[in-house]
Each structure stands twice: as C-alpha cells, then as structure tokens.
Amino acid sequence: MRGDDQLSGKREIFGTDGVRGLANAGAMTPDAILRLGMAVGRVFKNGQHRHRVVIGKDTRLSGYMIEPALTAGFAASGMDVFLLGPLPTPAMAMLTRSLRADLGVMISASHNPYHDNGVKFFGPDGFKLSDETELEIERLMQDDPDVGLAPSLELGRVKRIEDAGARYIEFAKAAFPRALSLEGLRVVIDCANGAGYKVAPTVLWELGADVKPIGVEPNGFNINRACGSTSPKQMQDAVREYRADIGVALDGDADRVIICDEKGAIVDGDQILAVIAQFWKKRDRLKGGGVAATVMSNMGLERFLQSEGLTLERTKVGDRYVVETMRAKGMNIGGEPSGHVILSDFATTGDGLVTALQVLAVIASEGRRVSDVCNKFEPFPQLLENVRFNGGDPLEDAGVKAAIKAGEAQLGEKGRLVIRKSGTEPLIRVMGEGKDASAVKAVVATICDAVKDAKA
C-alpha cells in the first residue's frame, strides 16, 4: 500500500493542518500573518451582515505576536474579532458554532516545541477548511496589500470574551453521562503546559475526580517540553507516585490524548478507539457499523473490530481524511494511534478531554481497573523507518518497486506495508506490520536499503 502526506502539489503555505512553521520566520512573521488574515477575511466575507471571527491560542510566547497580526488583518478586511485567549483547539471549533461566527481560528503548533507556531481555521460549521478554500486563500495572499481593505466606517471591531473557558467547561462536562460520577477515581492529568491547563483539571474536578494536575505552569517556552501526550513519562511517573487509577496526557492544543493505566502502561489511540467503539456498540450508540482510522492504525485494532462485527475504514494519514470518511460513511468514531480521536456526537475535530471522558465513563460504568478495560487487543509488531533521499522520486525507482512487491509477498495476509512520501521533508516513510516481528524487520530493512540506493 502506498500513500502520500501531501494534500496537493500546488499548495505552498498550507500544510496538512493549517499553516505552521518556525515562529518569526517564513510564513510565521507578523507581515505574513497580517496578509494571511486579510486574505482569509476576504474569502469569508459573503453578505451584508456583520462578519465574526473568533480567535483562540495555546500558551506559546509567539502567540502574543501572531494574535494581534491576525486581528489587524481581519479588522482591516471588515470582520469583527472575538478574542478568547488560551483554549483547546476543540473549544474553538465548538465556540465558532456557538457564537455563530463566520470563521474560527486557533493559533497553535499542536504537539510541536515552543519555537514553532501555526494557524488552524474552522468554517462556520466547525469543520476545517477544504483544500479548495485554502488554495483560494493562498491566491489572494499574492494580491496587492491594498486590495480588499474595508472602508474606514466598516472596519472590524475587536472584543475579548471573558467567559470562553467556562463555556467550554460546561460543553465538556455535558459529554459525560449524567448518571455517572468520577467520585472515588484518582486521575493524573498532564496538560503539556498548553491550552488545556486551566479547563481540563476543572472539568475532571467538577465531575467528582480526585485530580492530580501536572504540566499546568506554562511560561511561554515549556509547552510540550518533556510532558504531554508526546512525552508521557511524566504522567506515568505521577500515576505511580500518587497511586492514581488513571493518567491522562493532552498535547499542546489538547486535541490529542494518550492514557496510561494504574500501572503506568500506555494506552494509545488505537486501544482508545477499541474501548469506545465496543462500549457504544453495546449501548446502540455506534453509527456507521465501525470506525474510521488511518493506514497507520494497528492490524490488531482491525482484527478486534472484526470480532465485534464492526469494520475499520482506513484513510490517508491526517485527521481531515478521517473526518471526511466519517461523514461519508455516517460514522461517529474515528481517529489515529497518536490519540487524535474524533467523536462526532460531540465535536467536529479531535478533543482530547472529551475522549478521555468517554474512557472514564467506561471505567465508572463497569467498575473495573483501567488495565482490564483498556487492553482490548494484542498489537501486531509494527516498525516505522524514515529514509532521507536527495531529489527525484524513489517510489518510482524499479529497485524500490521490486523490494516493495517482494515485501508484500513475504508478509502475505498476516502483515502489511505502508510506504509514503513525507509532505514536509525529503523523506520516505516505511512502515511494516505483521505477526512475525523478525520478518517485519527484515522487510522494512530491505525496502529502506532500496530507497537509499535509488537513483535520483
């Protein structure tokens, strides 16, 4: 199986999840962000009503630079701006709909280090923008800066919404069954010094949990630093130290979650999908007869779902493709092994806190330990290698094609290959999976060697 991270060869500014890059360089300078805001404003102004855009951010220092640049761009195009402050990405998607805004914006580079930042956009329906809309925005950014400026009397107004956090807290709590409580459960919550550092512990505490928060002291530089879903060791250690029942780790913008059980063992996104899908199926809440997940999800998940009479609809890598498949197939659960889980009954994008609450609902309902509830399948051995190349397209090389064909034959029906080109770096990503770990290792090594030997 072959795939590609790139959404379109024509796009230069937008990537797989909005615009992202090194803060104060390239697409992340104040000038570039100002032009981005003006172009987006032109795209989303359609009609004579007062147009609204809501802006949230995570805790990166550079957010204080990007937020006013975006605000100026939107106001210059005639859009009213509502500033919501540090909030999770899913809160922005929800509040875009709640405030009946024409556009939602999240300033964040998600799980990246503090020196990166990015801008994600949501349409009035709370969903991320289409490829076509992003291409139109890029085209408008090339126009003269004076094009599209609003007359002086029609400049946008700017207002700060002080209770945005409280609105999201109530939204998240509503996703937890009213008949259940978290009383008696000790929960470690690692907020990655990011966007969820205030709201996530509050939600858990108001639902009755004994909360042990970590990663809740952002300073502009420590977001995702040795903490959060991409570095869960701090969470695991805290669970053992506090003898907690469960650990929950969010990423910098709180749209992903990784869990650990009472022993500190990691529960990844695939296991989380299995837990929620089975629980919802028993209660006739599961829609579409299965789950949507990317080509990176483990075969163990696929076999488990099959044993439950459910299907796994695989998509290209990226949560936007998961959402597209969910909408096309009428599904209400989808996600990625990274813990980016979309539960469309509640949200239009991944929501780490709401996802964790669904797992906690299973724990509270069944009264069993996390290690018993969240170990639904034995993962197949899986190996991912990244191979750097210089020019050309190694995937079109005859030697690489032969190595891939031979590898697929060797793994057979008990394994699979996913070979794809990175959309951001000159890398070929080689993933192998199968029952036989040694066979997987050998196949991946052979393909990697073929890529290295490929002629540019």
N, C-alpha and C positions, 0 to 999 in steps of 0.2 A: 504494500500500500504506500502510495506517495501522497504527500501534501505540501503545502506552501504557506508560510506565515504571512505572506504579502496579500493584502486585500486588492491592490491594484497597482500596476506598474506606473500609472500616471500620477499618483499622489506623491507629494514631496514633503508636506508639512504634517499631515495627519498620519498617525500610525494605527496600530491595532486597537488602541483605546484612547482616542483623542490626540492631543498634541503633547509631546513630552520631550524633555531634554535637560541639559545642564543649565542650572539657573544662571541668569545674566549672560547667556551666550546663545548664539544661533536664534532659534525660534522662541527662546525664553528671555529675550531682552525686553525692557519696557516699550521700546519702539515697536517691536514685532507684535507684542501682546496688544498694544493700542490698536494697531492695524487689524489684528485678528478680531478684536471686539467690534470695531467699526464694520468689518465685513459681515460678521455674524449678525449684527444688528440689522443690516440691510436685507439679509436673507429672511429674517423672521418678522420684519415689519410688513404686515399684509392686512390692510384695512385702516379705518379711521379711528379706531378705539385707542385708548392709552395702552401702549405695549409694556409688558412687565418682564423683567428678568431677575431671577433670584441667584445669588452667588454665595457659595459656602467654600470652606477651605479646611485643610488639615493644619498641623502645627509647625510646618517648616518656616524658617525665618524668611525665605524668599516669598512666602505668601503675602507679606506686607508690601512687597514691591509689585507683585502681579495683580493683586486685588484692585488697587487704585488705577492701574493702567487699563484693566478691563472695564472698570467702572467708567472711566473717561471715554473709552471707545463706545460703550453702549449709550451713555448720556449724549454724546455727540451725534449719534445716529437717531436720537429721539426716543430712546427706551427708558422707562423708569426702572431704577435699580433698587432691589431689596437686598441688603447685606445681612447674612445670617450668622457669620462668624464660624468658628471651628465646629464642624458637624460631620458625621459619616456620609460617605457618598450616597448610600440608600436613603438617607434623610433628605438629601437634595432632590432625588427623584420623586419622593413622596410629597415634599413641600411644593415642588413645581406644579403638581396636580392640585394640591390643597389650596394654594394661593392663586390658582387659575392663571398661572404665568404662561407667557408665550415661550419661555426658554428657561432652562435650569443650567447652572454652571457649577462644577466642582473643581477647585484648584488643588491638585494633588498629584503626586507621582506614585501613589499606592504604596507598594512594598519596597520601593527604591530607597537608597540612602538620602539623607537630608539635602545633599548638594544638587540633586535632581528635582525638577518640579514639572507639573503638567496641567493641562486644562481639559476637562471632560464636559461634554454638552449633552443635555437631555431636551427632547422636544416637549411640547405641551402634554403629551400622553405619558411622559415619564420614561420613555424608551430612548436609547442612544440614537444618534443621527445615522442616516443611511449613507452609504458610500457616495451616492449622487449628491447629497446635500453637502458633504464635506468637500467634494470636488468643486462645487459651486462657490463655497467659501474661499477656497484657495484661489480660484479665478478672480474673485472680487478683490482679494488682497493685492493683486497686481495693478489695480487701478490707481489713478492719481489720488492722493490722500484727501483732496477737496471734494471728490465725488461722493455723493450720498450724505453729506452733512445736513443736519436738520436746521431749519431757520432758527434764529435766536429765541423766538417765542415758543418754539416747540422742543427745546432741549429737554432731555430726560431729568427727572427728579431722583434724588438718592435718599433712601431711608434705611435705618437699621432696625431689624425685627428682633426685639429683645427676648421674646419667649420661644424662639425657634427650637431650642433644646427641649423645653418642656413639651412642645407639640410632638416631637419625635419620641420622647419617653412614653407618652400615652399611646402612640401608634405601636411601638414595640411591645408594650405590655398587653395590648389587645390581641397580639398574635399568640399569646399563651392561654391555654384553656382556662376559663373562669372557674371550673370545678376543681382545678388543681392548685397546689401551692408548692413553693420551694422550701418550705419550713423543714428543718432537720437536715438540709443539704449544705455542706460547706463547699463553696465554689471559689477557686482562684481564677481571677480574670486579668489577663495581661493585655493592656490596651496599646502596647507598642509605642507609648508616648505620643500617640497620634490622635486622630479626630474623635475617637470614641472615649477619650479619657475621662470625660465627665458623665456622659449619658449612660454608658454601659454598666458601670458599677451601680448607678442609681436604679436602673431597671431591675437588676437582679435583687437588690436590697428591698425594693418596694414589693417584689413578688415573694419575699419571705426568706431568701437565702442568707446564710452567714457568709458574707463576701470578704475575700482577701484580695484587694486590688494591688496590682503591680504595673509598672510601665505607665504611671499616671502623673509623671512630673516632667512634662515637655519643656524644653528650653530653646527650641528652635533648631537644635542640632542633633538631638538624640532620638529622633523618630526612627523606628525600626533598628536601632543600634543594639545588637545582641539581645533582642527581645521581639515579641510579637510572633505572628504565625510562621515567618520565615526563619526565626531563631527561637524555637520553643524550649530550649534547655532551661531558661529561667523559669518558665511556667512549670516544667516537670519538677525542678528542684523545689519550687514553692509548694507544690502539691504534696510532696513527701515531707517537707518541713512542717506544714500546717496540718498534715494528715487529712487532707481535703478529699472529698468524694469525686471531684472532677476538676480539670483545668481547662480553661477556655482562652485561646490566644487569637486576637484580632490582628489585622495588618494595619498599616498607617492610615488608611482611609476607611477601615472597618467594613469593607465589603467581602472580606475573606475570613475564614475561621478554621483553626486546627484545634483539636481537642486531645486531651490525654486522660486516661483512666486513673483510678485511685492508686495504681502502682507506678504511674508516670509513663505508661506505654502510650505511644502516639496513635491517635485515631484520625486518619486522613479523610480527604473529601470523598473518596470512593466509599469508605465504610459509612460515612455520614449519609450519603445518598441511599445506601442499602437500608440503614436503620429507619430513615424517614419513609422511604417507599414502602417497606413492609408494614410499618405502623399505620400509614394512611390507607393502604390497601385493606387491612383488617377492618377499618372504620368507614370503608366505602368513600374515602376522600380522594383517592388517587385517580387522576384523569389521564386519558390517552393510552392506557394499558401498559405504561412503562416509564422509562426515564431517558432523558437526553443527556449525553455526555460526549466529550471529545475523544479523538483517536488515542489520547494518552491514558484514558481510564483503563484500569487493570482488567484482564480477562476474568479474574476471579469475581469481579462485580457482575460481569456479563453472565457467567455461569450461575451465580446466586439468583439473579433476577429471573433467569430461565427456570430455575427450580421453583420459583414463586409464580410461574405462569406469566411473567412480565417480559417485555422486550427492552433492549438497550439500543437506542437510536444514536449512532455515532456521528459526530460532526467534525469539521476542521477545528484546529486549536483557536480558542478565543471565545469569551463568554457571549459575544454578539451572535456567533453562529449557533451557540446553544439556545439562546433566546429565539432566534429565527426558527429553529427546528421545533421548539416547544410550541410556538404559536401556530406553525403549520400543522403539527400533529395533535394539537389540542391537549398537550401535556402540561402538568403543573409542577413538575420537579425536573431540574436539570442542574448540571454543574461540572466541575473539574476536580482532579485529585488535589489541586492546590488548596481546596476549601472554598473556592468561589462557587457557592450554591445559590441557584435561583429558585425561589418558591413563589410562583406567580399568583397564588392565592393572596399573598401579602404584598409583594413588591415586584417592580419591573426590572430590577437588577439584583446582583448579589447583595445579601445583607448578613454579615457575619453574626450579629447579635440575634436576629430573628431565627437564623438557622440553629444557633446554639440553644435557643429556647425550645425549638422543636425536639431536639435530642433530650433536653432536660424534661420535657413533657413525657417522653417515653420512660425516662428514669423514674419520675414521680408517679406515673400511672402504674408501672409494673413493680415498683418497689425492689428492684434488683440493682446490683452493682454495675457500674459503667463497664467494667471489664467483661461482664456477662452479656450486657445488652449490645455493646458496640463491636463485638468481634463476630461479624456475620459470615465472613468467608476467609479462606486462606489465600493471600495474594499470590499470583504467579510470579516467579522470579522475573525481574524486569531490569534492563540495563540501558542507560542513555549515554551516548558519547557525542561530543561536538567536535567536528573536524573543520579546521580553517582551510580555506582554499584561496588561490590567487587567480582571479579572473576566470572568464568562461563559465560554463555550466557543467559541473562534474556529473550531474544526474543524467546528462545526455551522452556521457562517455561510454563506449562499448564495454570496457572492462568493469565499470561500475554497474551497468545494467546486468551483466552476466553474474556478478557477485550477488546482486540482489535476488536474481532469479534462482540461483543456487541456494541462497539462504532461505528463501521461502519454501523451496522444496525440502530442505533439511528439517525445518521446523514443522512443516505439514500443518495439520488441523489442530495440533496441540500447541501452536505458537503463532506469532505474527510479527511483522516488521512494519515500522512507520519511519519512512525516510523523507525528510522535508528540508527545504532551504529556509534559513532564517530570513525574516523580512527586515532586520535591523543591522545584521552583521554578516560578513562573508563566511558563513558557517553552514555546514551540512549537519543536521541533527539526525543521528542514527539511533533509533530505539528498537530493541529486540525484547521479546517476551515469550515465555514458554514454560512448560513443566520441567524441562531439563535445564538447569542453570548453566551447566558446563557447555551445552550445545548453544545456548543463547550467547554466552560469552565468546565462543569461537566464531559464530556467525557475524556478530557485531564487529569483532576484530578484523575479520576478512573484508567486510564492506568498508570499514574505516581505512584500511590499507589501500583498497582500490581507489577510494576518493583521493587519498594523498598522492597516488601515482597517476591520477587522471591528468591528461594533457589539457592545458588552458586553451 
